[in-house]
Amino acid sequence: MTSPWRVDVAAGFDWAFFWQYLLSPSAVFLEGLWRTVYISVVAQLLGVLLGFVIALAQRSRFGALRWVGRCYVWLIRGTPLLVQLVIVYNGLAAAGVYRFSDVELGGFVLLGVVQAAVLTLAVNEAAYMAEIFRAALDAIDPGQTEAAQALGMTPTTTMRVVLLPQALRIIVPPLGNEFNLMMKSTSLLSVIGLQEMFLTAQSINSATFKTFEIFLVVACCYLALTTIWSFIQRFIERRLADPGRVIAPPSLRSRLGGTLLAGKGVR
């Protein structure tokens, strides 16, 4: 006997609609997908750069800089991204502090909501990347820094030639995970009215009432994006897995003279 509560999902699923939007999506859906990609990439790049600066601040010999870096990480990591988005885009405008407006750059219009989204995502990501950078740099034997100083390297050169190449091997795996999270977190941008992939799907759902079908398409798109990045991440990890030598610029080679820094070849 068939239960009256049983729902025949297969009979109610519109396969034609699903395959159409998955294989031949509309221009509006593609625009939302493109926004999801470029916002994720730009925000991640800015987050990595800002995170590196904050990590250096946390390692500074100046107590004030260390305090600022630690407070930044504590504040951003301790509050939800969704709340941060609303504060930056809606809260600042309501308080009369700053209102994001559209900006034209060489014929390209950068929407105010996109500016707010990239800024908030980058600021949020920087707190996590700062901890990743800090942990990676702390994991390197302090003797390497001492050896570099003994060779007359400046702190900047030591960081660029000796420490960062080794830290990258530690940073890449968590960085890949962070970028995956970044792409998925863009779905939260719908709360401030940014027409990215998730909000675009909501609009299509409102017009077609094909909820299961359209959001299954969205899930497949997110899965495709994260899968593509996973392959790129593995490629980068393989390239960095070889413990090869750190290549010093020509101006340093004569000073280094092929010296091994605690087992790390520099040539």
C-alpha positions in Angstrom: 0.0 0.0 0.0 1.4 3.4 -1.0 1.7 5.9 1.8 -0.3 9.1 1.3 2.7 11.1 2.4 5.0 9.7 -0.3 6.2 12.3 -2.8 7.2 11.1 -6.2 10.2 13.4 -6.8 11.2 11.9 -10.1 7.7 12.6 -11.6 7.8 16.3 -10.3 11.4 17.0 -11.4 11.6 19.0 -14.7 14.6 17.4 -16.3 14.4 19.5 -19.4 14.6 22.7 -17.3 17.5 21.3 -15.3 19.6 20.3 -18.4 18.8 23.5 -20.2 20.1 25.7 -17.3 23.0 23.4 -16.7 24.2 23.1 -20.3 22.8 26.2 -21.9 22.3 28.8 -19.1 20.8 32.1 -19.8 22.8 35.3 -20.1 21.6 36.5 -16.8 22.7 33.3 -15.0 26.1 33.5 -16.7 26.5 37.1 -15.6 25.8 36.0 -12.0 28.3 33.1 -12.4 31.0 35.5 -13.7 30.4 37.8 -10.8 30.9 35.0 -8.4 34.2 34.1 -10.0 35.8 37.5 -10.3 34.7 38.7 -6.9 36.2 35.5 -5.4 39.5 36.0 -7.2 39.9 39.7 -6.5 38.8 39.4 -2.8 41.2 36.4 -2.3 44.2 38.2 -3.8 43.5 41.3 -1.7 42.9 39.1 1.4 46.3 37.3 0.9 48.2 40.6 0.5 46.5 42.2 3.5 46.9 39.0 5.5 50.6 39.0 4.8 50.9 42.5 6.1 49.0 41.7 9.3 51.1 38.6 9.8 54.3 40.8 9.6 52.7 43.2 12.1 52.1 40.3 14.5 55.7 39.3 14.2 57.0 42.9 14.5 59.4 43.9 17.3 57.1 46.9 18.0 54.5 46.1 20.6 51.9 48.5 19.2 52.0 46.8 15.8 51.7 43.3 17.4 48.7 44.6 19.4 47.0 46.0 16.3 47.5 42.8 14.3 46.2 40.6 17.1 43.2 42.8 17.7 42.4 42.7 14.0 42.4 39.0 13.9 40.4 38.7 17.1 37.7 41.1 15.9 37.3 39.8 12.3 37.4 36.1 13.2 35.1 36.6 16.1 32.2 38.1 14.1 30.2 36.4 11.3 30.8 37.4 7.7 27.1 38.0 7.2 27.1 40.6 9.9 30.2 42.2 8.5 28.6 42.5 5.1 25.5 44.3 6.5 27.6 46.6 8.6 29.9 47.6 5.7 27.2 48.1 3.0 24.1 49.1 5.0 25.4 50.2 8.4 28.1 52.6 7.1 25.5 54.3 4.9 22.8 54.5 7.6 25.4 56.0 10.0 26.3 58.6 7.4 29.9 57.4 7.4 30.3 56.3 3.8 27.9 55.2 1.0 29.2 53.0 -1.7 28.4 54.4 -5.1 29.0 53.2 -8.7 32.4 54.2 -10.1 33.2 54.3 -13.8 36.7 53.1 -14.7 37.6 53.4 -18.4 34.1 52.6 -19.6 33.6 49.9 -17.1 31.1 50.6 -14.3 32.1 49.2 -10.9 28.9 48.8 -8.9 28.9 50.1 -5.3 27.6 46.9 -4.0 30.5 45.0 -5.7 33.0 47.4 -4.0 31.4 46.7 -0.6 31.4 42.9 -1.3 35.0 42.7 -2.4 36.1 45.0 0.5 34.3 42.9 3.1 35.4 39.6 1.8 39.0 40.7 1.5 39.0 42.1 5.1 37.4 39.0 6.4 39.8 36.7 4.5 42.9 38.7 5.6 42.3 37.7 9.3 42.4 34.0 8.4 45.4 34.4 6.0 47.3 36.3 8.6 47.2 33.3 10.9 48.2 31.0 8.1 51.2 33.2 7.2 52.1 33.6 10.8 52.0 29.8 11.5 54.0 29.1 8.3 56.7 31.6 9.1 56.9 30.4 12.8 57.4 26.8 11.6 60.7 27.7 9.8 63.8 27.0 11.8 65.0 30.4 13.4 68.5 29.3 12.5 67.8 30.1 8.9 67.1 33.7 9.7 70.3 33.9 11.8 72.3 32.4 9.0 70.9 34.9 6.5 71.8 37.7 8.9 75.3 36.3 9.2 75.6 36.5 5.5 74.7 40.2 5.5 71.2 39.9 4.2 68.7 42.6 5.0 65.4 41.5 6.7 63.5 42.2 3.4 66.0 40.0 1.4 65.8 37.3 4.1 62.1 37.2 3.9 62.0 37.1 0.1 64.8 34.7 -0.6 64.9 32.4 2.4 61.7 32.4 4.4 58.9 33.0 1.9 59.9 30.2 -0.6 59.8 27.7 2.3 56.6 29.1 3.8 54.8 28.8 0.5 54.9 25.0 0.8 53.1 25.3 4.1 50.7 28.0 3.0 49.4 26.6 -0.3 47.2 23.7 1.1 45.3 25.9 3.6 45.2 28.7 1.0 43.4 26.4 -1.4 40.9 25.6 1.2 40.3 29.2 2.0 39.7 30.0 -1.7 37.1 27.2 -1.9 35.4 28.7 1.1 35.6 32.2 -0.5 33.7 31.0 -3.6 31.0 29.4 -1.5 30.8 32.4 0.8 29.8 34.6 -2.2 26.3 33.2 -1.8 26.0 35.4 1.3 26.3 38.5 -0.9 22.7 38.1 -1.9 21.8 39.7 1.5 23.1 43.0 0.3 21.4 42.7 -3.1 24.4 41.7 -5.2 23.2 39.8 -8.2 25.7 37.0 -8.1 24.9 33.4 -8.9 22.8 32.6 -5.8 20.6 35.7 -6.0 20.2 35.2 -9.8 19.0 31.7 -9.1 16.5 33.1 -6.6 15.2 35.5 -9.2 14.8 32.6 -11.7 13.1 30.5 -9.1 10.6 33.4 -8.4 9.7 33.5 -12.0 9.6 29.7 -12.8 8.9 28.1 -9.4 11.5 25.4 -10.3 13.2 25.5 -6.9 14.7 22.1 -6.8 15.9 22.3 -10.4 17.5 25.7 -10.4 19.3 25.3 -7.1 20.5 21.9 -8.1 22.1 23.7 -11.1 23.6 26.2 -8.7 25.0 23.4 -6.6 26.6 21.8 -9.7 28.2 25.1 -10.7 29.7 25.6 -7.2 30.9 22.0 -7.3 32.5 22.6 -10.8 34.3 25.8 -9.6 35.7 24.2 -6.5 36.7 21.1 -8.4 38.6 23.1 -11.0 40.4 25.0 -8.3 41.3 21.7 -6.6 43.1 20.6 -9.7 45.0 23.9 -9.9 45.9 23.7 -6.2 47.3 20.2 -6.6 49.4 21.3 -9.6 50.8 24.2 -7.5 51.5 21.8 -4.6 53.4 19.4 -6.9 55.5 22.3 -8.2 56.4 23.3 -4.7 56.8 19.8 -3.3 60.3 19.5 -4.9 62.7 20.8 -2.2 64.8 22.4 -4.9 66.9 25.4 -4.4 65.9 29.0 -3.7 67.1 31.1 -6.7 68.8 34.2 -5.5 69.1 37.2 -7.8 72.4 37.8 -9.5 73.3 40.6 -7.2 73.3 38.2 -4.3 75.0 35.1 -5.8 78.5 36.4 -5.3 77.7 37.3 -1.7 76.1 33.9 -1.0 78.7 31.9 -2.8 76.5 28.7 -2.9 76.2 28.6 0.9 73.7 26.2 2.3 71.4 27.8 4.8 70.6 25.0 7.3 70.3 22.5 4.5 68.5 24.9 2.1 70.4 25.4 -1.1 70.7 28.9 -2.4 72.3 29.5 -5.7 
